[in-house]
Amino acid sequence: MVEELVVWNGWTIDLKLRQFRKVIKDPDYIPGIRFVDFDSVEGCEIFREYVKDMEAYHNQCANDYVGIQLALDDKTFSGEDADILAREMYNGAKG
């Protein structure tokens, strides 16, 4: 079974191999793939930024969920209204 790897800020995150990979496309450099191990100093810094972004994303999703719950508690939605609300909340979560 093939598992799709997470991509964040241009880095591919491989949890199994415990490394970040980034394709280098800068014309000033030779094209290639850059590998950074999780347990390197740079890897720890990248991982810390990734975790910070994921925490912010999950906090935003939690806030959106609370907003949906408040909206649903205030009014009963059905049919097209429910679809519109769900679409608005989803687009808001994507930023």
C-alpha positions as CSV (number, residue, x, y, z in Angstrom):
1,M,0.0,0.0,0.0
2,V,1.4,3.4,-1.0
3,E,1.0,6.2,1.5
4,E,1.0,9.8,0.4
5,L,3.5,11.9,2.2
6,V,2.7,15.2,3.9
7,V,4.0,18.4,2.1
8,W,4.4,21.6,4.1
9,N,6.2,24.8,3.0
10,G,7.9,23.0,0.2
11,W,9.2,20.2,2.4
12,T,8.1,16.6,2.0
13,I,7.9,15.1,5.4
14,D,8.8,11.4,5.6
15,L,7.9,10.1,9.1
16,K,9.1,6.6,8.4
17,L,12.6,7.7,7.3
18,R,12.5,10.6,9.8
19,Q,13.6,13.2,7.3
20,F,12.5,16.3,5.4
21,R,13.1,16.5,1.6
22,K,12.9,19.5,-0.6
23,V,13.4,19.7,-4.4
24,I,15.8,22.5,-5.3
25,K,14.7,24.5,-8.3
26,D,16.8,27.7,-7.8
27,P,18.6,28.5,-11.1
28,D,21.7,29.5,-9.0
29,Y,22.1,25.9,-7.7
30,I,22.4,22.6,-9.4
31,P,18.9,21.0,-9.3
32,G,18.4,18.2,-6.9
33,I,16.8,17.1,-3.7
34,R,17.9,18.3,-0.3
35,F,17.6,15.9,2.6
36,V,17.5,17.0,6.3
37,D,17.3,14.4,9.1
38,F,14.8,15.1,11.9
39,D,17.6,14.7,14.5
40,S,19.8,17.3,13.0
41,V,19.9,20.9,14.3
42,E,18.2,22.2,11.1
43,G,15.7,19.3,11.2
44,C,14.7,20.2,14.7
45,E,14.1,23.8,13.7
46,I,12.1,22.8,10.7
47,F,10.1,20.3,12.8
48,R,9.4,23.0,15.5
49,E,8.0,25.4,12.8
50,Y,5.9,22.6,11.4
51,V,4.4,21.7,14.8
52,K,3.7,25.4,15.5
53,D,1.9,25.8,12.2
54,M,-0.1,22.6,12.8
55,E,-1.1,23.8,16.3
56,A,-2.3,27.1,14.8
57,Y,-4.3,25.3,12.1
58,H,-5.9,22.9,14.7
59,N,-6.8,25.9,17.0
60,Q,-8.4,27.6,14.0
61,C,-10.4,24.5,13.2
62,A,-11.5,24.2,16.8
63,N,-12.6,27.9,16.8
64,D,-14.5,27.3,13.5
65,Y,-16.2,24.3,15.0
66,V,-17.3,26.3,18.0
67,G,-18.6,29.0,15.7
68,I,-20.6,26.3,13.8
69,Q,-22.0,24.9,17.0
70,L,-23.0,28.4,18.1
71,A,-24.7,29.0,14.8
72,L,-26.4,25.7,14.9
73,D,-27.6,26.2,18.5
74,D,-29.1,29.5,17.5
75,K,-30.9,28.3,14.4
76,T,-31.9,25.1,12.8
77,F,-30.4,24.8,9.3
78,S,-31.5,22.4,6.6
79,G,-31.1,21.9,2.9
80,E,-29.5,24.7,1.0
81,D,-28.9,26.8,4.1
82,A,-26.9,24.1,5.7
83,D,-24.8,23.6,2.6
84,I,-24.1,27.4,2.4
85,L,-23.1,27.5,6.1
86,A,-20.8,24.5,5.7
87,R,-19.2,26.0,2.6
88,E,-18.6,29.3,4.4
89,M,-17.1,27.7,7.4
90,Y,-14.9,25.4,5.3
91,N,-13.6,28.3,3.2
92,G,-13.0,30.3,6.3
93,A,-10.9,27.5,7.8
94,K,-8.8,27.3,4.6
95,G,-7.9,31.0,5.1
